[in-house]
Amino acid sequence: MNEIESRRVKMTKHLLKNSLIELMQSKSITKITIKEICANADVNRSTFYTYYADQLSLLDEVETEVLAEANEHMKKIDYNGEHYLEELLLYVESKSDIFRIFLCRPENYAFQSTFIDAFFINLKKMLFLDCDEKIGNYVYGFLISGCVGIIKRWIESGYDVTRKDLAHVIMRLSREAAADFANIRPAAQTQPQ
């Protein structure tokens, strides 16, 4: 009995999350009502309130899951620069609707900030800057802002270049941007064998 109920809960939450994402494709979260979410998901309002306080708590759960899934996906990728970026771009493209909403719209700043933080951690594993840590954090911040900006433009342009080409552009620009400032070498070369 509990297994069936657990599946029902998962299915109901899945319907509500998909409904929210679908509605957010044309509206800001502040313009979406619980009534709309429930009607679109074919779930009654009392069921919605069983799991969520409001649409923002539903959004928070969706964002948390997307970021956790993105982090899990990134952990599975080896840190060979261009390959890592290609895999990250593949993931972004496979979740196109979600990243178009959460990464490209200014009202989703909290998601963008957390995504950038995760990117920052992974970039530090991928690239070693031979400079003071404080200065390095500014360099990483610059590189990440540029990378995220390129990815946002790629999403908004309908993925008009291949993942391989875009990964190459990002890596080349990143190397060039930091080359005059610091010695950059793949992190794998800096770690003891």
One Martini backbone bead per residue (centre of mass of N, CA, C, O) as a GRO file, in nm:
protein
  193
    1MET     BB    1   0.057   0.062  -0.022
    2ASN     BB    2   0.299   0.266   0.007
    3GLU     BB    3   0.406   0.237  -0.284
    4ILE     BB    4   0.156   0.350  -0.423
    5GLU     BB    5   0.152   0.620  -0.275
    6SER     BB    6   0.435   0.709  -0.358
    7ARG     BB    7   0.373   0.714  -0.662
    8ARG     BB    8   0.149   0.925  -0.645
    9VAL     BB    9   0.314   1.151  -0.531
   10LYS     BB   10   0.522   1.166  -0.757
   11MET     BB   11   0.316   1.216  -0.984
   12THR     BB   12   0.192   1.474  -0.874
   13LYS     BB   13   0.452   1.638  -0.857
   14HIS     BB   14   0.525   1.608  -1.153
   15LEU     BB   15   0.275   1.754  -1.265
   16LEU     BB   16   0.326   2.025  -1.118
   17LYS     BB   17   0.608   2.083  -1.233
   18ASN     BB   18   0.533   2.074  -1.533
   19SER     BB   19   0.325   2.296  -1.518
   20LEU     BB   20   0.511   2.521  -1.429
   21ILE     BB   21   0.709   2.509  -1.667
   22GLU     BB   22   0.500   2.561  -1.884
   23LEU     BB   23   0.403   2.841  -1.773
   24MET     BB   24   0.700   2.975  -1.768
   25GLN     BB   25   0.727   3.011  -2.081
   26SER     BB   26   0.503   3.275  -2.061
   27LYS     BB   27   0.562   3.328  -1.744
   28SER     BB   28   0.590   3.456  -1.453
   29ILE     BB   29   0.574   3.353  -1.132
   30THR     BB   30   0.405   3.614  -1.039
   31LYS     BB   31   0.163   3.530  -1.267
   32ILE     BB   32   0.116   3.257  -1.123
   33THR     BB   33  -0.128   3.040  -1.029
   34ILE     BB   34  -0.254   2.781  -0.860
   35LYS     BB   35  -0.494   2.734  -1.041
   36GLU     BB   36  -0.327   2.698  -1.302
   37ILE     BB   37  -0.151   2.464  -1.214
   38CYS     BB   38  -0.385   2.267  -1.151
   39ALA     BB   39  -0.531   2.274  -1.424
   40ASN     BB   40  -0.283   2.184  -1.595
   41ALA     BB   41  -0.246   1.909  -1.405
   42ASP     BB   42  -0.511   1.790  -1.291
   43VAL     BB   43  -0.522   1.923  -0.992
   44ASN     BB   44  -0.613   1.986  -0.688
   45ARG     BB   45  -0.569   2.226  -0.447
   46SER     BB   46  -0.550   2.044  -0.194
   47THR     BB   47  -0.316   1.880  -0.305
   48PHE     BB   48  -0.115   2.102  -0.334
   49TYR     BB   49  -0.124   2.181  -0.017
   50THR     BB   50   0.005   1.913   0.080
   51TYR     BB   51   0.307   2.002  -0.053
   52TYR     BB   52   0.245   2.324  -0.081
   53ALA     BB   53   0.226   2.663  -0.004
   54ASP     BB   54   0.330   2.757  -0.296
   55GLN     BB   55   0.475   2.842  -0.594
   56LEU     BB   56   0.759   2.891  -0.466
   57SER     BB   57   0.795   2.607  -0.340
   58LEU     BB   58   0.782   2.462  -0.608
   59LEU     BB   59   1.015   2.607  -0.745
   60ASP     BB   60   1.231   2.530  -0.541
   61GLU     BB   61   1.217   2.224  -0.597
   62VAL     BB   62   1.288   2.236  -0.894
   63GLU     BB   63   1.563   2.377  -0.866
   64THR     BB   64   1.695   2.172  -0.677
   65GLU     BB   65   1.675   1.930  -0.873
   66VAL     BB   66   1.830   2.049  -1.112
   67LEU     BB   67   2.096   2.104  -0.958
   68ALA     BB   68   2.144   1.815  -0.860
   69GLU     BB   69   2.150   1.689  -1.142
   70ALA     BB   70   2.379   1.860  -1.254
   71ASN     BB   71   2.591   1.776  -1.045
   72GLU     BB   72   2.581   1.474  -1.107
   73HIS     BB   73   2.658   1.501  -1.401
   74MET     BB   74   2.937   1.650  -1.354
   75LYS     BB   75   3.073   1.418  -1.185
   76LYS     BB   76   3.084   1.212  -1.444
   77ILE     BB   77   3.287   1.404  -1.563
   78ASP     BB   78   3.560   1.461  -1.701
   79TYR     BB   79   3.837   1.714  -1.686
   80ASN     BB   80   3.831   1.753  -1.996
   81GLY     BB   81   3.753   2.041  -2.099
   82GLU     BB   82   3.585   2.002  -2.370
   83HIS     BB   83   3.433   1.751  -2.280
   84TYR     BB   84   3.297   1.876  -2.039
   85LEU     BB   85   3.146   2.097  -2.198
   86GLU     BB   86   2.990   1.911  -2.387
   87GLU     BB   87   2.833   1.767  -2.160
   88LEU     BB   88   2.703   2.017  -2.043
   89LEU     BB   89   2.560   2.102  -2.308
   90LEU     BB   90   2.394   1.848  -2.336
   91TYR     BB   91   2.235   1.887  -2.077
   92VAL     BB   92   2.113   2.161  -2.143
   93GLU     BB   93   1.972   2.068  -2.406
   94SER     BB   94   1.799   1.835  -2.268
   95LYS     BB   95   1.691   2.099  -2.073
   96SER     BB   96   1.579   2.344  -2.233
   97ASP     BB   97   1.327   2.456  -2.088
   98ILE     BB   98   1.459   2.502  -1.813
   99PHE     BB   99   1.709   2.682  -1.902
  100ARG     BB  100   1.547   2.904  -2.039
  101ILE     BB  101   1.415   2.991  -1.774
  102PHE     BB  102   1.649   2.983  -1.541
  103LEU     BB  103   1.902   3.119  -1.710
  104CYS     BB  104   1.757   3.365  -1.901
  105ARG     BB  105   1.602   3.489  -1.660
  106PRO     BB  106   1.615   3.743  -1.430
  107GLU     BB  107   1.404   3.623  -1.207
  108ASN     BB  108   1.628   3.366  -1.177
  109TYR     BB  109   1.881   3.439  -0.994
  110ALA     BB  110   1.915   3.212  -0.785
  111PHE     BB  111   1.975   2.991  -0.985
  112GLN     BB  112   2.213   3.125  -1.129
  113SER     BB  113   2.394   3.147  -0.881
  114THR     BB  114   2.408   2.841  -0.816
  115PHE     BB  115   2.516   2.753  -1.092
  116ILE     BB  116   2.776   2.922  -1.075
  117ASP     BB  117   2.889   2.788  -0.822
  118ALA     BB  118   2.914   2.505  -0.949
  119PHE     BB  119   3.096   2.594  -1.180
  120PHE     BB  120   3.326   2.702  -1.004
  121ILE     BB  121   3.407   2.434  -0.874
  122ASN     BB  122   3.464   2.288  -1.149
  123LEU     BB  123   3.674   2.486  -1.264
  124LYS     BB  124   3.886   2.448  -1.034
  125LYS     BB  125   3.932   2.145  -1.124
  126MET     BB  126   4.013   2.211  -1.430
  127LEU     BB  127   4.168   2.478  -1.334
  128PHE     BB  128   4.492   2.622  -1.290
  129LEU     BB  129   4.600   2.897  -1.103
  130ASP     BB  130   4.908   3.089  -1.088
  131CYS     BB  131   4.790   3.247  -0.807
  132ASP     BB  132   4.637   3.426  -0.610
  133GLU     BB  133   4.340   3.348  -0.468
  134LYS     BB  134   4.193   3.617  -0.488
  135ILE     BB  135   4.255   3.664  -0.785
  136GLY     BB  136   4.150   3.392  -0.889
  137ASN     BB  137   3.850   3.447  -0.822
  138TYR     BB  138   3.825   3.667  -1.038
  139VAL     BB  139   3.899   3.499  -1.279
  140TYR     BB  140   3.682   3.285  -1.247
  141GLY     BB  141   3.444   3.482  -1.256
  142PHE     BB  142   3.499   3.580  -1.542
  143LEU     BB  143   3.484   3.306  -1.685
  144ILE     BB  144   3.199   3.227  -1.592
  145SER     BB  145   3.042   3.464  -1.703
  146GLY     BB  146   3.120   3.406  -1.994
  147CYS     BB  147   3.012   3.117  -2.015
  148VAL     BB  148   2.718   3.177  -1.936
  149GLY     BB  149   2.669   3.384  -2.158
  150ILE     BB  150   2.712   3.188  -2.393
  151ILE     BB  151   2.497   2.981  -2.313
  152LYS     BB  152   2.258   3.175  -2.322
  153ARG     BB  153   2.289   3.251  -2.619
  154TRP     BB  154   2.257   2.963  -2.729
  155ILE     BB  155   1.974   2.919  -2.629
  156GLU     BB  156   1.841   3.180  -2.760
  157SER     BB  157   1.947   3.074  -3.063
  158GLY     BB  158   1.882   2.758  -3.087
  159TYR     BB  159   2.146   2.605  -3.124
  160ASP     BB  160   2.344   2.722  -3.380
  161VAL     BB  161   2.569   2.540  -3.259
  162THR     BB  162   2.776   2.318  -3.175
  163ARG     BB  163   2.903   2.180  -2.898
  164LYS     BB  164   3.193   2.155  -2.996
  165ASP     BB  165   3.229   2.448  -3.091
  166LEU     BB  166   3.155   2.585  -2.822
  167ALA     BB  167   3.366   2.452  -2.644
  168HIS     BB  168   3.604   2.565  -2.803
  169VAL     BB  169   3.542   2.863  -2.760
  170ILE     BB  170   3.545   2.866  -2.453
  171MET     BB  171   3.833   2.760  -2.414
  172ARG     BB  172   3.982   2.970  -2.581
  173LEU     BB  173   3.881   3.223  -2.429
  174SER     BB  174   3.978   3.136  -2.149
  175ARG     BB  175   4.277   3.112  -2.211
  176GLU     BB  176   4.315   3.399  -2.323
  177ALA     BB  177   4.207   3.562  -2.077
  178ALA     BB  178   4.436   3.420  -1.870
  179ALA     BB  179   4.725   3.409  -2.000
  180ASP     BB  180   4.838   3.702  -1.919
  181PHE     BB  181   4.797   3.643  -1.600
  182ALA     BB  182   4.824   3.317  -1.608
  183ASN     BB  183   4.892   2.997  -1.540
  184ILE     BB  184   4.755   2.739  -1.739
  185ARG     BB  185   4.642   2.414  -1.634
  186PRO     BB  186   4.547   2.124  -1.605
  187ALA     BB  187   4.449   1.974  -1.315
  188ALA     BB  188   4.565   1.688  -1.367
  189GLN     BB  189   4.870   1.799  -1.363
  190THR     BB  190   4.857   1.901  -1.045
  191GLN     BB  191   4.799   1.623  -0.953
  192PRO     BB  192   4.867   1.359  -0.791
  193GLN     BB  193   4.928   1.014  -0.889
   0.00000   0.00000   0.00000
